[in-house]
Amino acid sequence: MKCRVKLFVCMCFSILCLFFTLSVEAYQTSLDSVIYVSQKIAGDWYDANGNKVLSISNGYINGCRIVDGTDFAGGYPGLGVFIIQEAQGRKAIHLEWLGFDEHKTLIMNKKDQLTSKFPKEHYESVHGVYLGMTRQQVIDLLGIPNSIDKIYGREILKYTDLGFQIRTEYNMVTEITLTGNGARLDKSGLGIDSSMVDYYNFYQFNKMPSELSKDKYQLPFSIGHGEFIFFGGNEVSLTIYNT
């Protein structure tokens, strides 16, 4: 009996080892896959001063061939490391891509914010703060926040007196949340006390939000221009994310 148990345990262990090996091999990134991913972010990318920093096309970055890649995660948004062959040797570039349309953005090497459109534009705002704005621009406009929370590399700038808070990632505004009656979306004038009918009529959502679920999370509704609005927890958020 003991022999049978030992044999069963050994078989299970062998199967697990085989499964782990196959799983690791499945996550190996082929060059074709790396080049395929690069097509998601193909085009010219500019810094805040309008200088072209990256040009991505047909398996090349800045004229240098993509030869490898690793650590890819997500689809869109997503991130990964591209390795290119320069004259002096290989170079790794960490890229994270997010946003749509006017807010399509690349974060290079976890610090440099690049845009596919220059000058960068926005549609909606709150107290003059808009998506894509830099952290420093927010502070220059509104002053020091009442408090700042740091969560997994992100910052939440809380302007409690003004009734809203701002989420930044890599020093870029990616979400603005109305938390009090004192804050309004600048273009529409709507706030947390406005009805779903008012939101639907002004922004022309492709679907009517539920008034009965106003205080519960509802998937983001597109307002065009690469910007989205979602409702939840008696708050209204303006964001570059569609999920």
ZATOR-357140 format. One record per atom (N, C-alpha, C, O, CB): x, y, z. Coordinates in steps of 0.05 Angstrom, whole numbers, plus 32768, in hexadecimal, padded with zeros to 4 digits. Glycine has a CB too. Layout:
XYZ/...
//
This chain:
80117FE88000/800080008000/801180198000/800C802C7FF1/7FED80008018/802680188011/803880308013/804680347FF8/804A804B7FF0/804C802C802A/804E801F7FEB/805B80217FD1/8049802E7FBD/8052803F7FAD/806480057FC7/803080277FBD/801D80337FAA/801A80517FB0/801880617F9D/800180257FAD/801880587FC9/801680757FD0/802E80847FC7/802C809A7FBC/801280787FEE/804680787FCB/805F80867FC3/806080897FA4/8067809E7F9A/807880767FCC/805780737F96/805680747F79/8043808A7F6F/804980987F5C/804E80597F6E/802C808C7F7C/801880A07F75/802380BC7F79/801F80CE7F68/7FFE809C7F85/803080C07F8F/803C80DB7F96/805180E27F81/805280F97F78/804880DB7FB2/806280CE7F7A/807780D37F66/806B80DA7F4B/807580EC7F3D/808980BB7F64/805680CC7F44/804980D27F2A/803D80EE7F2A/804080FC7F16/803380BE7F24/803080F67F40/802581117F41/803B81267F40/8037813A7F32/801581147F5C/805181207F4D/806781347F4D/807281377F31/8079814D7F28/807D812B7F60/807581207F23/807F81207F07/806D81307EF5/8076813F7EE4/808381047EFD/8053812C7EF8/803F813A7EE7/804181587EED/804081687EDA/802381307EED/804381607F06/8046817C7F0D/805F81887F01/805E819F7EF7/804681807F2B/8075817A7F02/808E81847EF7/808C81887ED9/8095819C7ECE/80A581707EFD/807F81747ECC/807B81767EAF/8069818E7EA8/806F819D7E95/806E815C7EA4/805381917EB8/804181A87EB3/805081C27EB7/804C81D57EA7/802981A67EC6/806181C47ECC/806F81DD7ED1/808281E37EBA/808581FA7EB2/807F81DB7EEC/809081CE7EB0/80A381D27E9A/809481DC7E81/809E81EE7E74/80B181B87E94/807D81CF7E7B/806E81D87E64/806481F47E67/806382047E54/805681C57E5F/805C81FC7E80/805282177E85/8068822B7E81/806382407E75/804782197EA2/808082257E8A/809682377E87/809C823B7E69/80A182517E60/80AF822D7E96/809D82247E5A/80A282267E3E/808D82367E2F/809282447E1C/80A5820A7E32/807482337E39/805E82417E2C/8060825F7E2E/8057826E7E1D/804382387E37/806E82687E44/807082857E49/808A82907E3D/808F82A87E3F/8070828A7E66/809A827F7E2F/80B182897E21/80A7829B7E0B/809482947DFC/80C382727E16/80B382B37E07/80AA82C67DF3/80BB82C37DDA/80D382C87DDB/80AC82E37DFE/80AF82BC7DC4/80BD82B97DAB/80C282D57D9F/80B382E87DA6/80AE82A77D97/80D582D77D8D/80DB82F17D80/80C282FA7D70/80BC83127D70/80F382EE7D6E/80B582E87D63/809D82EF7D54/808882FC7D66/807B830F7D5E/809182D77D45/808582F07D7E/807282FB7D91/807A83177D9B/806983297D9E/806F82E87DA9/8094831B7D9F/809E83357DA8/8098834A7D92/808F83607D99/80BC83347DAE/809E83437D7A/809983567D64/807B835B7D60/807383727D5B/80A4834B7D49/806B83467D64/804E834A7D63/8044835D7D78/8034836F7D72/803F832E7D66/804E835B7D90/8047836D7DA6/804F83897D9F/8041839D7DA5/805383647DC1/8066838C7D93/807083A77D8C/805E83B67D79/805D83CF7D79/808C83A67D80/804E83A77D69/803C83B47D57/802583C27D65/801883D47D59/803183A07D43/802083BB7D7E/800B83C87D8D/801283E57D93/800183F67D97/800583B97DA7/802D83EA7D93/803684057D9A/804784117D84/805884227D88/804784047DB4/804184087D6B/804F84127D54/804984307D50/803384397D55/804884027D3B/805D843F7D46/8059845B7D41/806F846C7D4D/808384617D58/803E84647D4B/806C84867D4B/807F84997D57/807584A27D72/805E84A77D76/808484B17D44/808884A57D85/808284AC7DA0/809384C47DA9/80AB84C57DA4/808684957DB3/808584D87DB5/809184F27DBC/809284F77DDA/808084EE7DE8/808385087DAD/80A685067DE3/80A6850E7DFF/809685287E03/808A85327DF0/80C385127E09/809685327E1B/8086854A7E22/808F85637E13/807F85767E10/8087854F7E40/80A785637E08/80B1857A7DF9/80AD85777DDB/80B685887DCB/80CE857E7DFF/80A185607DD3/809C855C7DB6/80B3854F7DA8/80B3854D7D8F/809785767DA9/80C785457DB6/80DE85377DAA/80D6851A7DA4/80CC850D7DB6/80F785397DBC/80DC85117D8C/80D684F57D86/80EB84E37D93/810384E57D8E/80D684F07D67/80E284D27DA5/80F384C17DB5/80F584A57DAA/810A84997DA9/80EB84C17DD2/80DE849A7DA2/80DC847F7D98/80CD847E7D7E/80BA848C7D7A/80CF846C7DAC/80D7846D7D6C/80C884677D53/80C884487D51/80DD843B7D4F/80D684747D3A/80B0843D7D51/80AD841F7D52/809E84167D39/808884207D33/809D84177D6C/80AA84047D2A/809D83FB7D11/80AB83E27D06/80C383E07D06/809D84117CFC/809B83CE7CFE/80A583B77CEF/80BC83A87CFD/80CF83A07CF0/80AD83BF7CD4/80BA83A57D17/80CF83977D26/80E783A77D2C/80FC839C7D32/80D7837F7D16/80E583C17D2A/80FC83D37D30/80F483E97D44/80DD83F27D44/810783E07D16/810683F17D55/810384087D66/811A841B7D61/813184147D65/810283FF7D84/811384337D58/812784477D51/813B843C7D3D/815384427D3E/813684517D6A/8131842D7D2A/814384227D15/8153840A7D1D/816284007D0D/815584377D0B/815184027D36/816083EB7D40/814D83D27D42/813783D47D4B/816D83F17D5C/815783BC7D38/814783A47D37/814083997D53/815283987D64/8155838E7D27/812783917D57/811F83847D70/812983677D6E/812283597D5B/810083857D74/8139835E7D82/814583447D81/813B83327D97/814083197D97/816383467D82/812D833D7DAB/8124832C7DC1/8111833D7DD2/810C83547DCD/813C83227DD2/810583307DE6/80F3833E7DF9/80EC832B7E10/80EF83137E0E/80DA83477DEA/80E283377E25/80DB83277E3D/80C883377E4F/80C3834E7E4B/80F4831F7E4C/80BD83287E63/80AD83347E78/809483427E6D/808C83577E77/80BD83487E88/808883377E59/806F83437E4E/8057833C7E5F/805583257E68/806B833B7E31/8046834F7E63/802E834B7E73/8017835C7E68/801B83727E5F/803383517E91/7FFF83517E69/7FE883607E60/7FE683607E42/7FF883567E34/7FE8837C7E6A/7FD1836B7E37/7FCD836E7E1B/7FCE838C7E14/7FE383967E0B/7FB283627E11/7FB883997E1A/7FB783B67E18/7FA383C07E2D/7F8B83BB7E2B/7FAE83C07DFB/7FAD83CE7E42/7FC983D67E47/7FDB83BE7E4C/7FD283A87E51/7FCB83E97E5F/7FF583C37E49/800983AD7E4D/802483B87E52/802883D17E52/8008839A7E36/803883A67E54/805383AF7E58/806683987E51/805E83817E4D/805883B77E76/807F839F7E4E/8094838B7E47/80AE83987E42/80B183B07E40/808B837A7E2F/80C283877E3F/80DE83907E39/80E583887E1C/80E483707E16/80F283857E4D/80EC839B7E0C/80F583977DF0/811383997DF0/811E83AC7DFC/80E783AA7DDC/812083877DE2/813D83887DDF/8144838D7DC2/813C837E7DB0/814B836E7DE9/815383A27DBD/815B83AA7DA2/817983A77D9E/818883A87DB1/815283C77D9C/818183A47D85/819D83A27D7E/81A883BD7D74/81A183C57D5D/81A2838C7D69/81B783CA7D84/81C483E37D7C/81E083DD7D72/81EA83C67D75/81C583F77D93/81ED83F17D65/820883ED7D5B/821C83E47D70/822E83D47D6B/821284067D4D/821883EF7D88/822B83EA7D9E/822383D27DAF/823283CA7DC2/822E84027DB0/820C83C67DA9/820383AE7DB9/81E583AF7DBD/81D783BF7DB2/821183AE7DD4/81DC839C7DCD/81BF839A7DD2/81B683AD7DE8/81C583B47DFB/81B8837D7DDA/819E83B67DE5/819283C97DF9/817683C17DFF/816683BB7DEE/819383E67DED/817083C17E19/815583BA7E23/814583D37E28/814F83E67E34/815683A97E3C/812C83D47E20/811A83EB7E25/810083E07E32/80F283D07E26/811483FA7E0A/80FA83EA7E49/80E183E27E57/80CB83F67E4E/80CF840E7E50/80E483E37E76/80B583EB7E44/809F83FB7E3A/808583F27E47/808083DA7E49/809D83FA7E1C/807584067E4F/805A84007E58/804784117E48/804B842A7E46/805784067E77/803284057E3C/802084147E2B/800484147E37/7FFB84007E42/801F84077E0F/7FF7842B7E35/7FDC842F7E40/7FCE84467E32/7FDB84557E24/7FDE84347E5F/7FB484487E37/7FA5845E7E2B/7F9D84597E0E/7FA884487E00/7FB584777E2D/7F89846A7E05/7F7F84677DEB/7F7D84837DDE/7F7B84977DEC/7F6384597DEB/7F7D84847DC3/7F79849D7DB4/7F8B84B37DBE/7FA484B07DBE/7F5B84A67DB6/7F8084CA7DC7/7F9184E07DD0/7FA284D97DE8/7FB684E67DED/7F8084F87DD7/7F9B84C47DF7/7FA984BD7E0F/7FBA84A47E0C/7FC284977E1F/7F9684B97E26/7FC0849C7DF3/7FD184857DEF/7FED848D7DF8/7FF984A07DEE/7FD1847D7DD0/7FF8847D7E0A/801184857E18/8024846D7E1B/801C84567E1F/800A84907E34/803E84737E19/805384607E1E/8063846A7E36/806A84827E38/8065845C7E06/806984587E49/807B845F7E5F/809584507E5A/809584377E5A/806E84587E7C/80AA845E7E55/80C484527E4E/80D684507E67/80DB84647E74/80D284627E38/80DF84387E6C/80F284337E82/80E7843D7E9D/80F584467EAE/810D84407E7D/80CC843A7EA0/80BE84407EB8/80BF845D7EC2/80BB84637ED9/80C8842E7ECE/80C6846F7EAF/80C7848B7EB8/80C084A07EA2/80B384B47EA8/80E384917EC1/80C7849B7E89/80C284AE7E74/80A784AA7E67/80A184957E5C/80D984AD7E5F/809784BF7E67/807C84BE7E5B/807D84C87E3E/808684DE7E39/806884CF7E6C/807484B67E2C/807484BD7E10/805884BC7E04/804884AC7E0D/808784AA7E00/805284CD7DF1/803884CE7DE5/803A84CB7DC7/804D84D37DBB/802984E87DED/802584BF7DBB/802584BC7D9E/801A84D57D90/801C84D77D78/801384A47D97/801084E87DA0/800685017D94/801285187DA3/801285197DBC/7FE785027D95/801B852C7D95/802685447DA1/801C855C7D92/801D855D7D79/804585437DA1/801185717DA0/800E85717DBD/7FF8855E7DC7/7FE585587DB8/8009858D7DC7/7FFB85557DE0/7FE885427DEB/7FCE85517DF1/7FCF85677DFC/7FF385347E04/7FB785457DEA/7F9D85527DEE/7F8D85447E03/7F93852D7E0A/7F8E85547DD3/7F7785517E0C/7F6585447E1E/7F49854F7E18/7F4585627E0A/7F6D854A7E3C/7F3585417E23/7F1985497E1F/7F0C85547E38/7F04856B7E39/7F0985327E14/7F0A85447E4D/7EFD854C7E66/7F1285517E7B/7F2985497E79/7EE985367E6F/7F0A85607E90/7F1C85677EA6/7F0C856D7EBF/7EF3856F7EBE/7F2E857F7E9E/7F1A856F7ED6/7F0E85767EEF/7F1F858B7EFD/7F3785867F02/7F0A855D7F02/7F1485A37F02/7F2485B97F0E/7F3D85BE7EFE/7F5285C67F09/7F2B85B27F2B/7F3B85BA7EE3/7F5285BF7ED2/7F6685A87ED0/7F7985AA7EC0/7F6085D77EDB/7F6185937EDF/7F73857C7EDE/7F6885687EC9/7F5085627EC9/7F75856E7EFA/7F79855F7EB7/7F71854D7EA2/7F8385347EA1/7F9985347EAC/7F72855C7E87/7F7985207E94/7F8785077E90/7FA0850C7E7F/7F9F851A7E6B/7F7584F27E83/7FB785007E88/7FD085047E79/7FE0851A7E85/7FF8851D7E7D/7FCA85097E5D/7FD5852A7E96/7FE385407EA3/7FF985347EB5/7FF6851E7EBE/7FD085527EB4/800F85437EB9/802485387ECA/801D853F7EE8/800E85517EEE/803F85447EC3/802985307EF9/802585337F16/802D85507F1E/801F855D7F2D/8036851F7F26/804385597F13/804D85747F1B/803A858A7F10/8036859E7F1E/806985797F10/802E85867EF9/801B85997EEE/8003859B7F00/7FF885B17F04/801385917ED2/7FFA85847F0B/7FE385847F1E/7FEA85957F36/7FDA85A67F3F/7FDC85677F26/800185917F42/8009859F7F5A/800D85BD7F54/800685CE7F65/802385937F66/801885C37F3D/801B85DF7F35/800085ED7F33/7FFD86057F39/802B85E27F1A/7FEC85DE7F2A/7FD185E97F26/7FC185EB7F40/7FB586007F45/7FC285D97F12/7FC285D67F50/7FB085D47F68/7FBE85D77F82/7FB285DA7F97/7FA185BA7F67/7FD985D57F82/7FE885D57F9B/7FEB85B97FA7/7FE385A67F9A/7FD985E77FAF/7FF785B87FBE/7FFC859E7FCB/7FE185917FD3/7FD0859E7FDE/800E85A27FE4/7FDE85777FCE/7FC585697FD5/7FC185687FF3/7FD4856B8003/7FC5854C7FC9/7FA885637FFC/7FA3855F8019/7FB185468023/7FBA8546803A/7F85855D801E/7FB485328012/7FC2851A801A/7FCA850B8000/7FBF850F7FEB/7FB18507802C/7FDE84F98003/7FE784E97FED/7FEA84CC7FF6/7FF784C6800A/800384F37FE2/7FDD84B97FE8/7FDF849D7FED/7FF084907FD7/7FED84977FC0/7FC3848F7FEF/8002847E7FDF/801384707FCB/800B84537FCC/800C84467FE1/803184747FD1/800384487FB4/7FFA842D7FB2/800784207F99/800184277F83/7FDB842B7FB0/8019840C7F9E/802583FD7F88/8031840F7F73/802C840B7F5B/801183EA7F7C/804084237F7A/804D84347F67/803B844B7F5C/8045845C7F4D/805784247F50/8022844B7F64/801084607F5C/800C84737F73/8011846C7F8A/7FF484547F53/8003848B7F6D/7FFD849F7F81/7FE084A87F7E/7FD684AC7F68/801084B77F7F/7FD384AD7F95/7FB884B87F95/7FBB84D47FA3/7FC084D57FBB/7FA484A67FA5/7FB884E97F93/7FB985047F9D/7F9D850C7FA6/7F8B850E7F94/7FC585187F88/7F9885107FBF/7F7D85157FC9/7F7985337FCF/7F86853E7FE1/7F7785057FE2/7F6885407FBF/7F61855C7FC4/7F45855B7FD1/7F3185617FC4/7F61856C7FA9/7F4485547FEA/7F2B85517FF9/7F1A856A7FF9/7F0285687FF5/7F3185488015/7F2785817FFC/7F18859A7FFD/7F0A85A07FE2/7EF685AE7FE2/7F2B85B18004/7F1585967FCD/7F09859B7FB2/7EF685847FAA/7EE885867F96/7F20859E7F9D/7EF6856E7FB9/7EE385597FB3/7EEC85457F9E/7EDB85397F91/7ECA85647FAC/7F0685427F9A/7F0E852E7F87/7F2B85257F8C/7F3A85327F9C/7F0C85397F6A/7F33850F7F80/7F4E85047F83/7F5884FC7F68/7F4984F77F55/7F4E84ED7F96/7F7384FA7F66/7F8084F57F4C/7F9384DE7F4F/7FA484DD7F62/7F8F850F7F43/7F9284CB7F3D/7FA584B57F3D/7FBA84BA7F28/7FB484C17F11/7F97849A7F38/7FD384B77F30/7FE984BA7F1D/7FF984A07F1B/7FFC84927F2F/7FFC84D27F25/8003849B7F03/801584847EFE/802C848F7EEE/8028849B7ED9/8006846D7EF0/8045848A7EF8/805D84947EEB/805A84B37EE7/806184BE7ED2/806284867ECF/804F84C07EFB/804C84DD7EFC/803884E77EE7/803884FF7EE1/806784EA7EF7/802784D67EDD/801284DE7EC9/7FF784D97ED5/7FF284C47EE1/801684CF7EAF/7FE484EC7ED1/7FC984E97EDB/7FBA84D47EC9/7FB884D87EB1/7FBA85047EDA/7FB184BE7ED6/7FA384AA7EC7/7F8684A77ED0/7F76849A7EC2/7FB1848F7ECA/7F7F84B47EE7/7F6384B27EF0/7F5D84CA7F02/7F6D84D17F13/7F5E84987EFF/7F4584D57EFF/7F3C84EB7F10/7F2084E37F1B/7F0E84DD7F0C/7F3985067F00/7F1E84E37F36/7F0584D97F42/7EF784EE7F52/7F0384FA7F64/7F0C84C17F54/7EDE84F37F4C/7ECD85057F5B/7EC384F77F74/7EB784E27F72/7EB585107F4A/7EC985027F8B/7EC184F67FA4/7EAE85077FB5/7EA284FD7FC8/7EDA84F07FB5/7EAB85217FAD/7E9A85337FBC/7E8A85447FA9/7E9085467F91/7EAA85447FCF/7E7585527FB4/7E6485627FA3/7E72857B7F99/7E6885887F87/7E4C856A7FB3/7E8985827FA4/7E97859A7F9B/7EA585987F81/7EAD85AC7F75/7EAA85A37FB0/7EA8857F7F77/7EB7857A7F5E/7EA485757F47/7E9185667F4A/7ECB85637F62/7EAB85807F30/7E9A857C7F18/7EAD85787F00/7EC385827EFF/7E8885957F13/7EA385687EED/7EB185657ED4/7EAE85807EC5/7E98858A7EC2/7EA6854E7EC3/7EC5858B7EBD/7EC585A77EB2/7EB385AA7E9A/7EA585BE7E98/7EE185AE7EAB/7EB485987E87/7EA5859C7E6E/7E8785987E72/7E7785A87E67/7EB085887E59/7E7F85837E80/7E62857E7E83/7E56858A7E9C/7E3E858F7E9D/7E5E85607E84/7E6685907EB0/7E5C859B7EC9/7E4E85867EDB/7E41858D7EEE/7E4885B17EC3/7E51856D7ED4/7E4585577EE3/7E56854E7EFA/7E6F85507EF9/7E3E85407ED1/7E4985447F0F/7E58853A7F27/7E4C85217F31/7E3D85137F23/7E5885507F3C/7E52851A7F4B/7E4985017F56/7E2B85027F5C/7E1E84ED7F60/7E5884FB7F70/7E1F851A7F5D/7E02851C7F62/7DF2851D7F49/7DD985207F4A/7DFD85347F73/7DFF851C7F32/7DF0851E7F18/7DE585027F11/7DEF84EE7F19/7E0385277F01/7DCF85037F02/7DC284EA7EFA/7DD084DC7EE3/7DDF84E87ED4/7DA484EF7EF3/7DCB84C27EE1/7DD684B37ECA/7DCB84BD7EB0/7DD884BB7E9B/7DD084957ECE/7DB284C77EB0/7DA684D27E98/7DB684EA7E8E/7DBB84ED7E77/7D8984DA7E9D/7DBF84FB7EA1/7DCF85137E9A/7DE9850B7E8E/7DF285167E7A/7DD485257EB3/7DF684F67E9A/7E0F84EC7E8F/7E0B84E17E73/7E1B84E67E61/7E1C84D77EA2/7DF784D07E70/7DF284C37E57/7DED84D87E41/7DF784D67E2B/7DDA84B07E59/7DDC84EC7E47/7DD585007E32/7DED85117E2B/7DF085187E13/7DBE85117E3C/7DFE85187E3E/7E14852A7E37/7E2A851C7E28/7E3385257E14/7E1F85377E51/7E3285057E32/7E4984F77E27/7E4284E37E11/7E5484D87E04/7E5884E97E3D/7E2884DE7E0D/7E1F84CC7DF8/7E2C84B07DFB/7E3784A57DE8/7E2684D87DDD/7E2A84A57E13/7E33848A7E17/7E2684777E04/7E10847C7DFA/7E2E84817E35/7E3484617DFD/7E28844D7DEB/7E14843B7DFA/7E0784297DEE/7E3D843C7DDE/7E12843E7E15/7E00842F7E25/7DF784407E3C/7E07844F7E47/7E0D84147E2E/7DDE843D7E44/7DD4844C7E5B/7DDD84407E75/7DD884297E7B/7DB5844D7E5A/7DEB84507E86/7DF384467EA1/7DDA84427EB2/7DC5844F7EAE/7E0684597EAF/7DDC84307EC5/7DC5842A7ED7/7DC4843D7EEE/7DD784407EFD/7DC7840D7EE1/7DAE844B7EF0/7DAA845E7F07/7DA8844E7F21/7DB184577F36/7D91846F7F03/7D9D84357F1F/7D9A84257F37/7DB4841A7F41/7DB784137F58/7D87840E7F31/7DC984197F2F/7DE3840F7F37/7DF784267F38/7E1084217F35/7DEC83FA7F23/7DEE843E7F3C/7E0084557F3C/7E1684537F50/7E2D845C7F4B/7DF0846E7F41/7E1084477F68/7E2484457F7D/7E34842C7F7B/7E4584277F8C/7E1684477F98/7E2F841C7F66/7E3F84047F62/7E5184077F4A/7E4B84187F39/7E2C83EB7F5F/7E6683F77F49/7E7883FA7F32/7E6B83F27F18/7E5E83DD7F16/7E9183E87F37/7E6E84047F04/7E6483FF7EE9/7E7C84037ED6/7E8B84167ED9/7E4C84117EE2/7E7F83F17EC3/7E9583F27EB1/7E97840E7EA4/7E83841B7EA0/7E9283DD7E9B/7EB084177E9E/7EB484317E92/7EA484367E79/7EA184247E68/7ED184367E8D/7E9A844E7E76/7E8B84577E5E/7E9D846A7E4F/7EA7847E7E5A/7E7084647E65/7EA084657E35/7EB184767E24/7EA484917E1F/7E8C84927E19/7EB884687E0A/7EB484A67E21/7EAB84C17E1A/7EBB84CB7E01/7EBA84E27DFA/7EAD84D57E32/7EC984B87DF5/7ED984BE7DDE/7EF484CB7DE6/7EF984CF7DFE/7ECA84D27DCB/7F0584D07DD2/7F1F84DD7DD7/7F3184CD7DE9/7F4484D87DF5/7F1A84F97DE4/7F2C84B37DEC/7F3D84A27DFD/7F3784A57E1A/7F48849F7E2B/7F5984A77DF7/7F1F84B07E21/7F1884B57E3D/7EFF84A57E44/7EED84A17E34/7F1484D37E43/7EFE849C7E5E/7EE7848C7E67/7EDD84967E82/7EEC84A27E92/7EF0846E7E69/7EC484917E87/7EB884987EA1/7EAC847F7EAD/7E9F846F7E9F/7EA284AF7E9E/7EB0847B7EC7/7EA284657ED4/7E98846E7EEF/7EA284817EFB/7EB5844C7ED8/7E84845F7EF9/7E7684667F11/7E7984507F26/7E7B84387F1E/7E58846B7F0C/7E7A84577F3F/7E7C84427F54/7E81844E7F6F/7E9184617F71/7E91842E7F4D/7E7484437F83/7E79844C7F9F/7E73846A7FA3/7E8184777FB2/7E9584487FA6/7E5E84747F96/7E5684907F98/7E6D84A27F8F/7E7084B97F99/7E4E84977FB4/7E7C84997F7B/7E9284A87F6F/7E9084A77F51/7E8384947F46/7EAE849E7F79/7E9C84BA7F44/7E9D84BA7F27/7EBA84BF7F1E/7EC784D17F28/7E8A84D17F1B/7EC384AD7F0D/7EE084AF7F05/7EE384B37EE7/7ED484A87ED7/7EEE84967F0D/7EF684C47EE1/7EFE84C97EC5/7F1984BC7EC2/7F2B84C17ED2/7F0084E87EBF/7F1D84AA7EAE/7F35849A7EAC/7F3D84947E90/7F2D84987E7D/7F3084807EBB/7F56848C7E8D/7F5F84847E72/7F5B84667E6E/7F60845B7E58/7F7D848B7E6E/7F5284577E82/7F4F843A7E81/7F3284337E79/7F1F84407E81/7F56842D7E9B/7F30841E7E69/7F1584157E60/7F0C83FC7E6E/7EF883F07E67/7F1584117E42/7F1A83F47E83/7F1283DD7E93/7F1683E37EB1/7F1083D37EC2/7F2183C37E8C/
//
